[in-house]
Amino acid sequence: MNSDLPETAAPADDTPAPAPAAPAAPVEPAPVRDATAELKALFPALFTGKPKPVKLRIQADIQERAPGKFSKAQLSAFLRRHTGSTGYLIALTQGRTRFDLDGNPAGEISEEHLGAAREELARRRGARQEREQAEQERHQLEAQQRRNRAQLLWDFERTTLTEANFCVLKGVVPEELPGLLEIARKERAEAPPAPPRDARREDRRDDRRPGGGRPEGRGPRRPEQRADGRRDQPRGEGGRPPQPGRKPAPQQVEQPAQAQMSQMAQALQAATRAAKAEPAADQPPAQDPAE
């Protein structure tokens, strides 16, 4: 045999190597059956009505009173929900006594547990206020955006500018304008119709009575009371109401015609006598006899 010839290579094994075994999927635990109804039926003095602070290590007492009826997972889930409710925490901060399965006092609440309950209530109160504030701000923002879109549509339907100039004027990206207008049109179509003006005017006057009638339960209007609610006052001289604090002017008594004629005759006689008593203008003045 010629040793210089190359040795024939052994045929390669084409059998694929076995794939590694896939890791086993974790087995999910079976859901824990809710035992709330059964526990309330067995121990109504503790678990029904207004929440009561439960006795420490109450889970062991339940298993002792109802052996084999509830699993540890069932009791843990129930007690976690029961003692973590807001109503239970409030009851814990308002009382000082814990209660057993029969509703009898079973120890006092420690300051540590009392402080923890107060802190948790404060945390929940703050979180609720933050959620309410965020919700209110979200509603306000949505309402403002809706008004802005309505105004944008109203201006766009009445403008004489080109679309490009309109976008510059309103500060809107041209690519976003069609979408905003479409949303605004949809919101306008979904908005409830505004009541007509006549209906609004009638709503404002619905409390008035037809024919000037008075409301039910009120008697007839007095003669001296005007329709507008003011009372007529007695009129004085000249048709004007009398002024408070002022005395009425004395009225002049008219004299008979004969008395007036007599007074005129007396005045004429007095004037005649006075004329005769005066010296004539052309007579010289009287001389003193001593001169």
C-alpha positions as CSV (number, residue, x, y, z in Angstrom):
1,M,0.0,0.0,0.0
2,N,1.3,3.4,-1.0
3,S,1.6,5.4,2.1
4,D,1.9,8.6,0.2
5,L,-1.8,8.6,-0.8
6,P,-4.0,10.7,1.5
7,E,-6.2,8.9,3.8
8,T,-9.9,9.1,3.1
9,A,-11.7,11.3,5.5
10,A,-14.5,9.7,7.6
11,P,-18.0,10.8,6.5
12,A,-19.4,13.6,8.6
13,D,-22.3,12.9,10.9
14,D,-25.3,14.9,9.5
15,T,-27.5,14.2,12.6
16,P,-28.4,17.5,14.2
17,A,-27.6,17.9,17.9
18,P,-30.5,17.8,20.2
19,A,-31.9,21.3,21.1
20,P,-31.6,22.3,24.7
21,A,-34.8,21.7,26.7
22,A,-36.9,24.9,27.1
23,P,-37.3,26.1,30.6
24,A,-40.5,25.0,32.2
25,A,-43.2,27.7,32.4
26,P,-43.8,28.8,35.9
27,V,-47.0,27.4,37.3
28,E,-49.4,30.2,38.3
29,P,-51.0,29.6,41.6
30,A,-54.7,29.0,41.5
31,P,-56.8,32.1,42.3
32,V,-57.7,32.3,46.0
33,R,-61.4,31.9,46.6
34,D,-63.0,34.9,48.3
35,A,-64.1,34.0,51.8
36,T,-65.8,37.4,52.7
37,A,-69.4,36.2,52.6
38,E,-68.6,33.0,54.6
39,L,-66.7,34.9,57.3
40,K,-69.4,37.5,57.6
41,A,-72.0,34.7,58.0
42,L,-69.9,32.9,60.6
43,F,-68.8,36.0,62.6
44,P,-71.4,38.8,62.0
45,A,-70.6,40.5,65.3
46,L,-67.1,41.4,64.0
47,F,-67.3,41.6,60.2
48,T,-70.7,43.1,59.6
49,G,-72.0,46.6,60.2
50,K,-69.7,49.5,61.0
51,P,-66.1,48.5,60.8
52,K,-64.5,47.5,64.2
53,P,-60.8,47.2,65.0
54,V,-60.1,43.5,65.1
55,K,-58.2,41.6,67.8
56,L,-54.5,41.0,67.2
57,R,-53.7,37.5,65.8
58,I,-57.4,37.1,64.8
59,Q,-56.4,34.7,62.0
60,A,-55.4,32.1,64.5
61,D,-58.7,32.5,66.3
62,I,-60.6,32.0,63.0
63,Q,-58.7,28.8,62.2
64,E,-59.4,27.6,65.7
65,R,-63.1,28.3,65.5
66,A,-63.5,27.0,62.0
67,P,-60.8,24.4,61.5
68,G,-60.0,23.4,58.0
69,K,-62.7,25.6,56.5
70,F,-60.4,28.4,55.3
71,S,-56.8,28.3,54.0
72,K,-54.1,30.6,55.2
73,A,-54.1,32.4,51.8
74,Q,-57.8,33.0,52.0
75,L,-57.7,34.5,55.5
76,S,-54.6,36.6,54.6
77,A,-56.3,38.0,51.5
78,F,-59.5,38.8,53.4
79,L,-57.8,40.4,56.4
80,R,-55.6,42.5,54.1
81,R,-58.6,43.9,52.3
82,H,-60.6,44.4,55.5
83,T,-58.0,46.1,57.6
84,G,-56.7,48.2,54.6
85,S,-60.0,49.8,53.8
86,T,-60.5,53.5,54.5
87,G,-63.5,52.9,56.7
88,Y,-61.5,50.5,58.9
89,L,-58.7,53.0,59.3
90,I,-61.1,55.7,60.3
91,A,-62.6,53.3,62.9
92,L,-59.1,52.5,64.1
93,T,-58.3,56.2,64.7
94,Q,-61.7,56.9,66.4
95,G,-61.6,54.1,68.9
96,R,-59.3,52.7,71.5
97,T,-60.5,49.1,71.8
98,R,-60.1,46.0,69.6
99,F,-62.8,43.3,69.4
100,D,-62.8,39.5,69.1
101,L,-64.9,37.3,66.8
102,D,-67.9,37.6,69.1
103,G,-67.7,41.5,69.2
104,N,-66.3,41.6,72.7
105,P,-63.5,44.0,73.7
106,A,-60.1,42.3,73.3
107,G,-57.3,44.7,74.1
108,E,-56.5,48.3,73.3
109,I,-55.0,49.9,70.2
110,S,-51.4,50.8,70.6
111,E,-50.1,54.3,69.8
112,E,-47.9,52.8,67.1
113,H,-50.8,51.3,65.3
114,L,-52.9,54.5,65.8
115,G,-50.1,56.7,64.4
116,A,-49.7,54.4,61.4
117,A,-53.4,54.6,60.6
118,R,-53.4,58.4,60.8
119,E,-50.4,58.6,58.5
120,E,-52.1,56.3,56.0
121,L,-55.3,58.3,56.0
122,A,-53.4,61.6,55.5
123,R,-51.5,60.0,52.6
124,R,-54.7,58.8,51.0
125,R,-56.4,62.2,51.5
126,G,-53.5,64.0,49.9
127,A,-53.5,61.5,46.9
128,R,-57.3,62.0,46.5
129,Q,-56.9,65.8,46.5
130,E,-54.1,65.5,43.9
131,R,-56.3,63.3,41.7
132,E,-59.3,65.6,42.0
133,Q,-57.1,68.7,41.2
134,A,-55.6,67.0,38.2
135,E,-59.0,65.9,37.0
136,Q,-60.3,69.4,37.4
137,E,-57.4,70.9,35.5
138,R,-57.8,68.4,32.7
139,H,-61.5,69.3,32.3
140,Q,-60.6,73.0,32.3
141,L,-57.9,72.4,29.7
142,E,-60.2,70.4,27.5
143,A,-62.9,73.0,27.7
144,Q,-60.4,75.8,26.8
145,Q,-59.1,73.8,23.8
146,R,-62.7,73.2,22.7
147,R,-63.4,76.9,22.8
148,N,-60.2,77.7,20.9
149,R,-61.1,75.3,18.2
150,A,-64.6,76.8,17.9
151,Q,-63.2,80.3,17.6
152,L,-60.6,79.0,15.0
153,L,-63.4,77.5,12.9
154,W,-65.6,80.7,13.2
155,D,-62.7,82.9,12.1
156,F,-61.7,80.5,9.2
157,E,-65.2,80.5,7.8
158,R,-65.3,84.3,7.7
159,T,-61.7,85.3,6.8
160,T,-60.6,86.6,3.4
161,L,-57.0,85.7,3.9
162,T,-55.3,82.8,2.3
163,E,-54.9,79.6,4.2
164,A,-51.1,80.3,4.7
165,N,-51.6,83.8,5.9
166,F,-54.5,82.6,8.2
167,C,-52.2,80.1,9.8
168,V,-49.5,82.7,10.3
169,L,-52.0,85.0,11.9
170,K,-53.4,82.3,14.2
171,G,-50.0,80.7,15.0
172,V,-51.2,77.3,13.7
173,V,-49.0,74.9,11.8
174,P,-50.4,74.6,8.3
175,E,-50.3,70.8,8.4
176,E,-52.4,70.8,11.6
177,L,-55.1,73.2,10.4
178,P,-57.3,70.6,8.6
179,G,-57.4,68.3,11.6
180,L,-58.3,71.1,14.0
181,L,-61.1,72.3,11.7
182,E,-62.5,68.8,11.3
183,I,-62.6,68.4,15.1
184,A,-64.2,71.8,15.5
185,R,-66.9,70.9,12.9
186,K,-67.6,67.7,14.7
187,E,-67.9,69.3,18.1
188,R,-70.2,72.0,16.7
189,A,-72.5,69.3,15.2
190,E,-72.6,67.4,18.5
191,A,-73.3,70.5,20.6
192,P,-76.9,70.8,21.8
193,P,-78.9,73.5,20.0
194,A,-79.2,76.8,21.8
195,P,-82.8,77.7,22.8
196,P,-84.4,80.4,20.7
197,R,-84.5,84.0,22.0
198,D,-88.3,84.0,22.4
199,A,-88.0,80.9,24.7
200,R,-85.3,82.5,26.8
201,R,-87.4,85.7,27.1
202,E,-90.4,83.6,28.2
203,D,-88.3,81.8,30.7
204,R,-87.3,85.1,32.3
205,R,-90.9,86.2,32.5
206,D,-92.5,82.9,33.6
207,D,-92.9,84.3,37.1
208,R,-95.2,87.1,36.0
209,R,-99.0,86.8,36.2
210,P,-101.1,87.5,33.0
211,G,-103.5,90.4,33.2
212,G,-101.7,92.1,36.1
213,G,-103.2,89.6,38.5
214,R,-101.7,89.2,42.0
215,P,-99.9,86.0,43.1
216,E,-101.9,83.4,44.9
217,G,-102.3,83.9,48.6
218,R,-102.3,87.7,48.5
219,G,-105.4,89.8,49.0
220,P,-106.8,92.5,46.7
221,R,-104.8,95.7,46.2
222,R,-105.8,98.7,48.4
223,P,-107.3,101.7,46.6
224,E,-104.5,104.0,47.7
225,Q,-101.8,101.5,46.6
226,R,-100.5,102.0,43.1
227,A,-99.7,99.2,40.7
228,D,-96.0,99.7,41.1
229,G,-96.1,99.1,44.9
230,R,-96.1,102.7,46.0
231,R,-98.9,104.3,48.0
232,D,-100.6,107.5,46.9
233,Q,-99.8,110.3,49.3
234,P,-102.3,113.1,50.1
235,R,-101.6,116.1,47.9
236,G,-101.1,119.6,49.2
237,E,-101.4,123.1,47.6
238,G,-100.4,123.1,43.9
239,G,-100.8,119.3,43.6
240,R,-97.5,118.7,45.5
241,P,-97.2,116.5,48.5
242,P,-96.8,118.3,51.8
243,Q,-93.2,118.8,53.0
244,P,-92.5,117.2,56.4
245,G,-91.6,119.7,59.1
246,R,-93.1,122.7,57.4
247,K,-96.3,124.5,58.5
248,P,-99.0,125.0,55.9
249,A,-99.4,128.6,54.6
250,P,-102.5,130.3,56.0
251,Q,-105.2,130.5,53.4
252,Q,-106.5,134.0,52.5
253,V,-110.2,134.5,53.0
254,E,-111.8,136.2,50.1
255,Q,-113.8,139.4,51.0
256,P,-117.2,140.2,49.6
257,A,-117.5,142.7,46.7
258,Q,-119.2,145.4,48.8
259,A,-116.4,145.5,51.3
260,Q,-113.9,146.0,48.4
261,M,-115.9,148.9,47.0
262,S,-116.1,150.5,50.5
263,Q,-112.3,150.3,50.9
264,M,-111.8,151.9,47.4
265,A,-114.2,154.8,48.3
266,Q,-112.4,155.5,51.5
267,A,-109.0,155.6,49.8
268,L,-110.4,158.1,47.2
269,Q,-111.7,160.4,49.9
270,A,-108.4,160.3,51.7
271,A,-106.5,161.2,48.5
272,T,-108.9,164.2,47.9
273,R,-108.4,165.7,51.4
274,A,-104.6,165.4,51.1
275,A,-104.7,167.3,47.8
276,K,-106.7,170.2,49.3
277,A,-104.4,170.5,52.3
278,E,-101.3,171.1,50.1
279,P,-100.5,174.9,49.2
280,A,-100.7,175.9,45.6
281,A,-97.5,175.9,43.7
282,D,-97.9,179.6,42.5
283,Q,-98.7,181.2,45.9
284,P,-95.7,182.9,47.8
285,P,-94.7,181.4,51.1
286,A,-96.1,183.0,54.2
287,Q,-94.1,185.9,55.7
288,D,-92.9,186.1,59.3
289,P,-94.8,189.1,61.0
290,A,-91.7,189.9,63.0
291,E,-89.8,190.9,60.0
